[in-house]
C-alpha cells in the first residue's frame, strides 16, 4: 500500500508491545498496584504479568463499577487482578500523598505504579526499542498518551536520528514537561532529539472521527498515521527520509515496509 502524500518519503511500521516494555523493569515486588481507565491496556498487561509471574495485582479503575464488566476489565480479573474503583474527582488526585497514603493503608506493602506505567523504569524499558530496528532510518514516530514511550525511544536513539511523538490528548502541552521529567529521572538529563506534535488529537482521547482510517486502531495509532501522512504531504520530512512508525500495543514483529497493520484488538480505548 502506498500514499501519494509520502512522495519520496519511505514509511515503515514497527509493531511493538510498549505496555510490556514499560513493565519490564517495574516487576519483582510481591504486590503491585496501578491505575487506569475502564479499557486500560496497561492494567490488562499488568494483570497478565502478575498471573504469569506469580505476584498480586491491584487495578484502581477510574469511575464507578459497571456490571457486567467490559472485556478489558473481565480479562484483568480473569488474570487474578483485584479491581477497585475511584470516582472521577478522587481519581484526578490519584498522584497526591493523601490518596496514595489511603491506598497504602488499605493494601499494605504495595508497589504503586503511575497510570500508564510511565516512570523512570518504564523509560529504560522503552529505550531498548530503537536498538531492535534492523534498518537505517531518520525519524521514529509514536503516539503519546502519558509520555513514557516517547521519553524512552528518544533516550535510545543513535546520534543523528530524532523522535516525533503525536499526542492523542487535547490540550496536551503539559506532556512536554512530563517527557522531560521522565528523562531527568531515568538518565539525569533531557535529550534534545525529540519533539511532541499537538495537532492531531482529533478532539481528544478516544474521540471518534470520520477522518481517521478505520483500518487502524483509533485511539492511538490512527492519529499518528494520519499525522505522519499529513506532515509528509506538507513537506515536513526531508525528501528521501526513512520514517519508522511504532504501532503500539502490539506484539513485537520485525519492521515491515508500509502496509496495512494487522492483528489489532477491538479498538476500545486503552
Secondary structure, DSSP 8 states (H G I E B T S, - for coil): ---GGGTT-EEEEEEE-HHHHHHHTT--SSEEEEEE-TT-HHHHHHHHHHHHHT-EEEEEEES---SS--HHHHHHHHTT-EEEEE-HHHHTTTTSHHHHHHHHHHH-S-EE--GGG-SHHHHHHHTTSGGG--S--SEEEEEESSSHHHHHHHHT--TT-EEEEEE-STT-THHHHHHHHHHHHHHSS--SSEEEE-S--TTSTT---TTS-TTS-TTTHHHHHHHHHHHHHTT-S-TT-EEEEEEETS-----EES------------
